[in-house]
């Protein structure tokens, strides 16, 4: 599952993968794509997205905090409650995508307010991400060393003379 936003600019994407298959993706919940885009309609409505029973945008429904609704959707799909502690203590796997260079960016911001009004905010600089990516790349390319230590002699049965 992945969700990304572009710092307040009008890009807010959601992806739901299961067993390597893109089940549902959307920027706006009423314009879904993937192998099962209609399957999430009841759940999307339940977490607050303004959709009709058919999955179209419901003009009469109140506006929703899309970040909170997407986090609620992720919680329902995974069974994992997104808390400030979870976000603060999580290990984030980051990498550089060379096919899409961005010369102007200097940092990545995670700014989430959950459905209970609690906020999590963290900034990672381009340099920190690059350093972490280099470290992980070096760890992945490091040789694997397997050692075998024989158990102490007292753990083995004594051999009879002449064996």
C-alpha positions as CSV (number, residue, x, y, z in Angstrom):
1,X,0.0,0.0,0.0
2,X,1.3,3.4,-0.8
3,X,0.1,6.9,-0.4
4,X,1.8,10.1,-1.5
5,X,1.1,13.8,-1.7
6,X,3.0,16.6,-3.2
7,X,3.3,19.2,-0.4
8,X,-0.2,20.7,-0.8
9,X,-0.1,20.8,-4.6
10,X,-3.0,19.0,-6.3
11,X,-1.4,15.5,-6.4
12,X,-2.7,13.0,-3.8
13,X,-2.2,9.4,-4.9
14,X,-3.2,6.1,-3.4
15,X,-2.1,2.6,-4.5
16,X,-3.3,-0.7,-3.1
17,X,-1.3,-3.7,-4.2
18,X,-2.0,-7.3,-3.1
19,X,0.4,-10.2,-4.0
20,X,2.1,-7.9,-6.6
21,X,-1.1,-7.0,-8.3
22,X,-2.3,-3.3,-8.4
23,X,-5.9,-3.8,-7.1
24,X,-6.9,-0.1,-6.9
25,X,-5.3,3.2,-7.4
26,X,-6.7,6.7,-7.4
27,X,-6.0,10.4,-7.1
28,X,-9.6,11.3,-6.5
29,X,-11.7,8.4,-5.1
30,X,-14.3,8.7,-7.8
31,X,-11.7,8.1,-10.5
32,X,-10.3,4.6,-9.6
33,X,-8.2,2.3,-11.7
34,X,-6.6,-1.1,-11.2
35,X,-7.7,-4.7,-11.4
36,X,-10.6,-4.3,-8.9
37,X,-11.4,-0.6,-8.7
38,X,-15.0,-1.1,-7.7
39,X,-14.3,-3.4,-4.8
40,X,-13.3,-0.6,-2.4
41,X,-16.4,1.6,-3.0
42,X,-18.2,0.5,0.2
43,X,-15.0,0.9,2.3
44,X,-14.2,4.3,0.6
45,X,-17.7,5.5,1.6
46,X,-17.3,4.1,5.1
47,X,-14.1,6.0,5.8
48,X,-15.6,9.3,4.6
49,X,-15.0,9.7,0.8
50,X,-17.9,11.5,-0.7
51,X,-19.1,8.8,-3.1
52,X,-22.5,7.6,-4.3
53,X,-23.4,3.9,-4.0
54,X,-22.1,3.5,-7.6
55,X,-18.8,5.1,-6.7
56,X,-19.3,8.5,-8.4
57,X,-18.5,11.8,-6.7
58,X,-21.4,12.8,-4.4
59,X,-21.9,16.5,-4.7
60,X,-24.2,16.7,-1.7
61,X,-21.7,15.0,0.7
62,X,-19.6,17.1,3.0
63,X,-15.9,17.6,2.2
64,X,-13.5,15.2,3.8
65,X,-9.9,15.4,5.0
66,X,-8.4,13.2,2.3
67,X,-5.2,12.4,4.3
68,X,-7.3,11.2,7.2
69,X,-9.6,9.2,4.9
70,X,-6.6,7.6,3.2
71,X,-5.0,6.7,6.5
72,X,-8.4,5.2,7.7
73,X,-8.6,3.3,4.4
74,X,-5.0,1.9,4.9
75,X,-5.9,0.9,8.5
76,X,-9.0,-1.0,7.3
77,X,-7.1,-2.8,4.5
78,X,-4.1,-3.8,6.6
79,X,-5.5,-4.1,10.1
80,X,-2.6,-1.9,11.3
81,X,-3.5,1.2,13.3
82,X,-1.5,4.2,12.2
83,X,-0.3,6.0,15.3
84,X,2.2,8.7,15.9
85,X,4.4,6.1,17.7
86,X,4.2,3.8,14.8
87,X,5.3,6.5,12.4
88,X,8.1,7.8,14.7
89,X,9.5,4.3,15.3
90,X,9.1,2.9,11.8
91,X,12.0,2.0,9.6
92,X,11.6,3.9,6.3
93,X,13.0,2.4,3.2
94,X,14.0,5.2,0.9
95,X,15.7,5.2,-2.5
96,X,16.5,7.4,-5.5
97,X,14.7,6.8,-8.7
98,X,17.1,7.9,-11.4
99,X,14.6,7.6,-14.2
100,X,12.7,10.6,-12.8
101,X,15.4,13.2,-11.8
102,X,14.3,16.2,-9.9
103,X,17.1,18.9,-9.8
104,X,15.1,21.3,-7.7
105,X,14.0,19.3,-4.7
106,X,15.9,19.6,-1.4
107,X,13.8,17.6,1.1
108,X,10.8,15.3,1.6
109,X,8.2,16.2,4.2
110,X,5.8,13.8,6.0
111,X,3.0,15.8,7.5
112,X,0.1,13.7,8.7
113,X,-2.8,14.5,11.0
114,X,-4.7,11.4,12.0
115,X,-8.5,11.0,12.4
116,X,-8.0,12.0,16.1
117,X,-6.3,15.3,15.3
118,X,-2.8,14.1,16.3
119,X,-0.1,15.4,14.1
120,X,3.2,13.7,12.9
121,X,5.6,15.9,11.1
122,X,9.1,15.0,9.8
123,X,11.5,16.4,7.2
124,X,14.2,14.4,5.4
125,X,16.8,16.3,3.4
126,X,18.0,15.2,0.0
127,X,21.5,14.6,1.6
128,X,20.1,12.4,4.4
129,X,18.1,10.3,1.9
130,X,21.1,9.9,-0.4
131,X,23.3,8.9,2.6
132,X,20.7,6.3,3.7
133,X,20.4,5.0,0.2
134,X,24.2,4.7,-0.2
135,X,24.4,2.9,3.2
136,X,21.6,0.4,2.3
137,X,23.1,-0.2,-1.2
138,X,26.5,-0.9,0.5
139,X,24.9,-3.3,3.0
140,X,23.0,-5.1,0.1
141,X,26.2,-5.5,-1.8
142,X,28.3,-6.6,1.2
143,X,29.5,-10.3,1.1
144,X,27.6,-12.7,3.2
145,X,29.8,-14.6,5.7
146,X,28.5,-17.8,7.2
147,X,30.4,-19.3,10.1
148,X,29.9,-22.6,11.8
149,X,31.0,-23.1,15.4
150,X,31.1,-26.7,16.5
151,X,29.3,-27.3,19.7
152,X,31.5,-27.8,22.8
153,X,32.7,-31.4,23.3
154,X,30.6,-31.8,26.4
155,X,27.5,-31.6,24.2
156,X,28.6,-34.6,22.2
157,X,28.6,-38.2,23.4
158,X,32.0,-39.6,24.2
159,X,33.3,-42.0,21.7
160,X,34.4,-45.4,22.9
161,X,38.1,-46.3,22.4
162,X,38.6,-48.0,19.1
163,X,35.8,-46.2,17.2
